[in-house]
Amino acid sequence: MGISRRDFLKVSAGGGLLLASALSPWPAQAREPRARLPEAVGILYDATVCIGCKACMAACKEYNNLPPDLSTPDSIWDNPVDLSAKTYNIVKLYQNGTGQVKDREIDGYSFIRRFCMHCVDPACISACPVSALTKDPNTGAVVYNKDYCIGCRYCQVACPYNIPKFQWDQAFPQIKKCQLCSHRLARGDYPACCEFCPNGASIFGNVQDLRKEARRRLSLKVGTVAPYPLHRVDSREVRHRLVTPYQNYIYGEKDGGGTQVLMLAGVPFTKLGLPALPEESTASASETLMHTLYKGMIVPYVVLGGLFYLVYKNTTKQDLP
Amino acid sequence: MSEISEPVGGRIITKPFLVLAEIALVAGILVIYRYFFGLGAVTNLSDGYPWGIWITYDVLVGTALGCGGYAMALLVYVFNRWEYHPLMRSAVLTSVFGYTLAGIAIFLDIGRYWNGYRLFLPWSVNFNSVLVEVALCIAAYVMVLWIELAPTVLEGSAPPRSKEIRQRLERWLPVIVAVGILLPTMHQSSLGTLMIIAGHKLSPLWQTGLLPLLFLLSAITMGYAVTIFESIVSSLAFKRPFETPLIAGIGVIMAWIIGAYLVLRFGDLAVRGQLGLIFQDNLQSVMFILENLCFLAALLLMVNPATRTQIRWLFVGAIAMLLAGSLYRFNAFLIGYNPGPGWRYFPALPEIIITLGIVSVELMAYLYFVKKYPVLPKVEHS
């Protein structure tokens, strides 16, 4: 081969560094678990208070300009069977046996609201290659920017709750999901589902306050009458109601790294369709693995250097003519 | 390079070529339909199964089948086994088409393709995303592969400046080859890392921190298997002598890697205490067993000198390995993936036809190139 050693060094040093730096800006640290934002806001949903009226669903449709989801051929009004690109929020029903007693696991029933949990460390954000999904630095709401989205749907694969939905029937599709009514938060309002919940099943507030409220409810004595705030955790408007048994668990406090939507219920959460998640978020697991392999691109650079050396040595010293 | 390759020659438009062209044409019409009426109109994808065979077959299996060039470059340039160099060109050729068409398949699959350029804007890209690593690496590698193929094309065509360009390219050869080995090492492992974030939705039979390593090892082995497969098929198709001792030697290397892979695979399941899931008698356990039986079959056929040196068994062994790696990828992305009750996925007919169309284009391009350009080693006529 007609290359001198100097040529080789010039070429390999220049070309190698150039190509490798094109792929290099991975952050250098292994991944710490994400902490809750101090100003983060969220929703506390209490299934024992929910009466299944679906006012939150109607309000969500109206204030997010969503079309009705007609799930049966002759339906004349909105009747979604699950979350979809047309439905950000749904009230589902758990039923067992005779279904007689509300919020009881055996021979009972329970309502359960499903919508975006607004994770502390969202898998969808870690997965999104083009930062179309981001976490609002103040409210912590997980929001979507269609102008960045490439429609790869990795967020759907990543989300442990299957929240992001895709417009399969559109030529120019978008990802659709609850954004904690960020457009309403921006003008000082709060999420429509909480504003229109008549019973105080969904209340809006700072996540720290919501956690305190959830703990208060868990410490209430069953059978006594206690005040439950309506619409907002800091609301003066309260409703007095009979305390019914709770599962002693705040879903979302730690699950999957924690969420800004917290839930209370009388029936175990796995029965209500919420996954049992480890405390480490999958985003953290994935990023730790990636950052270990690509920490400062040191390993790839070293490997590339080694490859240059071997390939160069072997191409110049080969026995073949 | 040093030894002589020659074009196979013969007519380009043959009967098989026309059949492939027809499939590609139908697929092309369906692709147009997809761009007008959305992904739901041609696929069975859903919010539960957002990724289907276009990702699993076209991208995952497609690029793994395209690992021939990578696996052979590793052997020849890094481990200095120049006796295998005659197989290099055809291996690079299949890699070029495997990867290029996987790249095209991604643009069929992504919903908002007009924003695709954003993947290449450093200030808007999310470097925490595994998909970014995969996308950038594959895009870079497609370019490297075309550069690696360039000497073949330049040798085949004879414009006045082609020799000069070739010589300049050859000066850069160590750089191109080294980068061409680094990039697939990075993205073939990252393709496995993609599923880490799916967490509990992927069965513990496949969900493990070893996903990147298992994907990498199986991709390299599939690269060798595809080289053996292709050597035998082109010998049969173009009535050329078999390259038996050469490809049997590759079989030995395959056996070592499959052995290491299986030790890691089952060791990992044992350490995580998930071996019990193998015997659950559901679809996932059946597919797991099938997947690993294919690995085992490939291992046994390649380890045994008696089977390895017979073209017939070498061929079966290569196919077993290709099946094993493909099943592993289908299982880790579709069969083992369970988004929750009520979701199901089986590809729609148009979805399958589009994939077949992509395979057809790949085969047509391969046929065209080996007939027109010096890809396959020159046959010594006795």
Interface residues (C-beta under 8 A of the other chain):
Chain A: M1 G2 I3 D7 F8 V11 S12 G15 G16 L19 A20 A22 L23 P25 W26 P27 D82 L83 S84 A85 A123 I125 S126 A127 C128 P129 V130 S131 K146 D147 Y148 C149 I150 G151 C152 R153 Y154 Q156 V157 A158 P160 N162 P164 K165 F166 Q167 W168 D169 Q170 A171 F172 P173 Q174 G256 G273 P275 A276 L277 T282 A283 A285 S286 E287 L289 M290 L293 Y294 P300 V303 L304 L307 F308 L310 V311 Y312 N314 T315 K317 Q318 D319 L320 P321
Chain B: S2 E3 Y35 F36 F37 G38 L39 G40 A41 L45 S46 D47 G48 P50 W51 V76 Y77 V78 N80 W82 H85 D109 I110 G111 R112 Y113 N115 G116 R118 L119 P122 S124 V125 N126 F127 N128 S129 V130 L131 V132 E133 A135 L136 C137 A140 Q167 E170 R171 W172 L173 P174 V175 V177 A178 V179 I181 L182 T185 M186 S189 S190 T193 L194 M195 I196 I197 A198 G199 H200 K201 G209 P212 Y337 P339 G340 G342
